[in-house]
Amino acid sequence: MSSTENPGAQASTPHAFQADVARLLHLMVHSIYSDRDIFVRELISNAADACEKLRYEAIAHAGLVETSEGFAIQVTVDAPGNRLIFADNGIGMSHEELIGALGTIASSGTRAFLEKLSNGENEEQSKGADLIGQFGIGFYSAFMVAEKVVVETRKAGTSEAWSWVSEGKGVYEVSPLPLEAAPAHGTRVILHLNEAGKAYAEPGRLERIIHEHSGAVAVPVDLIETEGAEPSRIAEGSALWMRAKSEITPDDYTDFYRGLAGQFDEPALTVHWRAEGRHEYTVLAFVPGARPLDLFEPARKGRGKLYVRRVLITQDADILPGWLRFVRLVVDSNDLPLNVSREMIQDSPIFAAIRKGIVNRILQELGKFAESDPEGYKKLWRNFGAVLKEGLYEDPERRDALYKLARFATSKESEPVRTLGDYVADLRPNQTAIWYIAGEDPKRIATSPQLEGFRARGIEVLLLSDPVDAFWVETAVGYEGKPFKSVTHGAADIKLVPVLEGEKVASSEPPAADVATLLAFMKETLADSIEDVRASERLAESAACLVAPEHGRDRRLERILAEHGNAGLISKPVLEINPVHPMIAALAHRFASGADRALVEDAAWLIHDEARVADGDAPADSAAFSARLTRVLTRAAQAPLAGE
């Protein structure tokens, strides 16, 4: 073909994939062998997206669509030639887009995908397919059934066509395609089937797979059982969200969810409604049954498809706030304009009103789900509670609604099932605050010495182990008039709450004179590391604990800030001492007698370091800690035995 027939034509050139493609494809073929059906869904989804893109572009550029036929996807079976052909009349790809789309394999996710497979984390057959969708490498699933893949494409509105060919062994080749051999616009994906893939050249099997996995795509799908035969329509391309709920089965919703989310789990919650009134729009939303692998990506973006009168505007609409990013949804509006840019649509007041309505409705539906299915909601909260709690910090306007959804593990219940309403209903006499303890390890904070006095008085304490907890409780005003207070921050102020029968706590009376003298000595000795040493109301069994001073931040929040380069914001803690603990009484007696001052000084530092360890930190000076411990143990070992 001459350059005049195809302007800008180039010689065929080989390119290297921008990933370890040979290893990737080998692992896919050998690790996900039972999930090969997924390639059908992935190729049809790509074709449907291409049609939706052209439908949108044609609004502003009517000449892009030169034929009067509607959008459709054709799947052709060529059994004698061991081929499958997936064709669409969508937007197609330019030379640069072809290389960018098919030459860089899941640029941000391939390494993690390879690690998942290499580490054997996909033993259950369904997990491999789940990984394919989540890492955006769906097109390459074709190599599970094909020894060679050919892509022929022409971008709508251009006079160039291109062919992409690869055997999936590390390289691919792009070359000009004669226009007479190319589609008017759109893409053909031709699979030259391998031995394992020949079973898919059976029309009945292919039709069943398309019905199961792609029956809800918004573009019609035709099956041609052999080349030259008349097409048979096997999927009507009706938008699932526009159909009446009474016509949709649970399996229909699940299949659509899997295509939308790129996951193979069951949705934990499906919400489908049509809003009427000031603004008209339809929403189909899903809460996944399992955590998406991108749940804690730094971008923290939601995943929402936005349509206007069934025309796809964007696949990543900013519909949901970051703290609802786990929800997968489709929104179709009748009110938004089609003749403006995607960016202007999302900046419009109408879009803002729709966004607000959707967020409020999803919160309502989550609340209904929590009431109607406590066990199901318990699993949902385990998966996404840490994300929902981000809203407590970021969205004060919806804080009350989120309070009702929040579930907590507490000092009385290790599972996160307690609501703030439950907590307030069980307040102890004279209890005026909602107490919490924040930390990284749930098991460790559940055994923190700071909880002893609260436990002895029957005061329930929220156990907060998610990083966001340290932030939202600092800004939260309170719940039902009860402020949030940390058990590791400032004075406990719980002496008015009666102690449970049979329990013992540190005395609320001023410490004895010799103990007071010991505390003063400890404060002087530890002055470089602590702000104060004082008698504690919150201890019962332990000798000491560390708490944040009244004017400082909670210790968990300070640690998080320090990890992000704000070490200068950390304040000196307060060392609280149990004045009736036997060890403290013995040290006070020794110090008062004037004997073993060096021993008491070593003990003061060891008590401080022991409190740091109980708080999840290492000793302040490991070498000094070891030396002091050796001296104290040596003294103890050399002490005469009773009766000697």
Helices and strands as residue ranges (DSSP letters): E 13-16, H 21-31, G 33-35, H 38-60, G 62-64, E 73-78, E 83-88, H 95-103, H 110-118, H 125-134, G 138-144, E 146-154, E 161-166, E 171-176, G 179-181, E 186-193, G 198-200, H 203-214, E 221-224, E 232-235, G 240-242, G 245-247, H 250-261, E 269-275, E 281-287, E 303-308, E 311-314, G 322-324, E 328-333, H 342-346, H 349-372, H 374-388, H 390-394, G 396-398, H 399-405, E 409-410, H 420-425, E 434-438, H 442-446, G 449-451, H 452-456, E 461-464, H 469-475, E 484-486, H 513-525, E 532-535, E 544-547, H 555-563, G 567-569, E 574-577, H 582-593, H 597-614, H 622-638
